[in-house]
Amino acid sequence: MDVAVVGAGIGGLVLALDLHRLGVHCRVYEAVPEIKPLGVGINILPHASAVLSELSLEDELTAAAVTTAESVFFNRFGQLIFREPTGRYAGYRAPQYSIHRGRLHAVLLGAVRERLGPDAVLLDHRCTGVTQDEDTAHLSFRTSSDDTALPGVRADVVIACDGVHSAIRRQFHPGESEPRYSGVNMWRGVAVGRPFLSGASMVRAGWLDRGKLVVYPIIDDVDGKGGQLLNWVAEIETPHHVARDWNRRGDLNDFIGAFADWHFDWLDVPALMRASESVLEYPMVDQEPLDRWTFGRVTLLGDAAHPMVPRGSNGAGQAILDATDLAGRLVSLGDPVRALAAYESTRRPATAEVVRTNRRTPPDVIIREVRDRTGDRPFARIEDVISQAELAEISRRYKDVSGQSVAALRADET
């Protein structure tokens, strides 16, 4: 079986590695002429890092990332609401990683080139469409650099891992509605700072109308003096938004006023933001779950299949789960058409539920609940506002929906 993977993002590279591990030949076609270490921080939760461990990447990732120890929630006054352990600290067999997206991508790309060969990823191959007959699929490409037509490619299976602007998704769903804006815009950056809290804490603080913060370390001892590279995300309810582009530059002045008085004993938020060399801006958008991913020998994966609001650290994780499910079915079922249909029957409903849950009740709902109960005022004791048991239940419900509860993962291992 010969598999063509369109897109060398996280999902496409993990799929290539898993297919190779299982003895299936594949090649990856990437639109950009040069791969650069783009983006900022990303979290890989235990359900996804377990897949990466199966691909013998744990040592490299542990060296490149911060192994996250806890998830912590504060109100906008810097008061602690709830904390819980993460990854192996919470009983999972696999860790939770906080890592620079460029570092994660470099680990995956390096592994693909080492294991599959230096020509396993072809750059400057922008997919313009796919056709198929009963026996094979045919991909058309043009260069991104100068729009030159390239020779076509035939494969038994085509997997579209080409992201939120997927050309293959657009081909099969030409009348799809525009992305759904959540009403929230986000700005992101990284800066060197001193370790805060445990030194491996992922923090969510505040709420949207007055500003919400997500902050966590992604590189230890980045300056040789014990400093960490800290990743931060600022979210604010905003009536307008820009087009989806993960690398769009943002303006600090558009949002820092909402965080001007966030000087906590554990972190000076405006100082951290001002220390960032650059700021990126992205609208919190998703799209309605599709009623179909698979068309004969072609299917969608990752953001091409299920763009979701980037909450809950689940976008890349769900792409990784897509990849391992699909690779396993191609091998176990043998017939490409049956394998793609079986993959969709499992992953499409599962990811649709994550898309909808990220809209309504992501983990961040913990701080919204406290804001609503306190009237957005400081509290004397969190126990007078909400019990720790109720907060833990909110967290558990999200884990169940996104397939990352300890019980579910342990059941899959037995």
C-alpha angles and dihedrals in degrees: 000000000000118000126195113204114199109206132029097222124121095286095046094048094047089049091051092050093047093047090050091049089054094047100255119137116232142158129205123223117200126189100213118086092219131025112225131182096260132170134029133255129348134178124223110201123211096261088060099034088056087063091050090050089054086055090056094248100119097100093050093046094047089054093047099042144046111253101229115231104183146007113225132189127202135173120239090269091063095253118147114246106168141344132188134175120255138208116351089354086066096047100269118139090226130052131243112240130206106196143157107262090229091056093048091049091049091053092050095043092047091051092050093050093045096047103032098032136262092280094052091100117051114198129205091036108131110186113228099177149323134234129182146185132195093287109032148007125236123210126201122208141186128185118259091211098063106353094250118161114249130203114277122250129222123206140162091234134020120202116192108215093154099125136233092330093050113169091201093052088050091050093055096037104036095157097050116140123249120274114285112243115216094206091251128105123196135205123196138193146149131230138169113258143153117276113269132203107343094351087243101058127132108209132198115185140173125000137266109267092054095029134281127222132202115185135167139148119259104177127035123220091000093165100039089247100084095271121139132216102243121204117208135185124194119198126188133170104254128177094215134043142185129239120283109274119140090204100048113132117240134201119243091211092063093071115005093092089071089061099039095116098038095116104144129176088245099043141006098221102189090046090053092050093048090051091062116107092213141007128217124205129207134166118236097241138148137170132240110270111264123242090221138026102168129072111176106290095000129079141163129244137186118346090355088063104033118012106191138185104271098247130118094032089266111121098086091033094058090048089054091050089049090053098051093044092051095045091051093050094049088057100039097045099034095198108096097212093050091044094053092047092050091048092052093046089061106032102038097062092039094053093041088061091050090050091053094043092051087058097048113022116009118159087273089072086086092073092041090054092052092046091053094047095047097040088241093298132124116270131219095217126006089215088066089058104039135347123250088235091059091047090050090051092054089053092046094053092057092048090052093052095047094045097246105113115128091235093052094048093046090050090054090054095054 
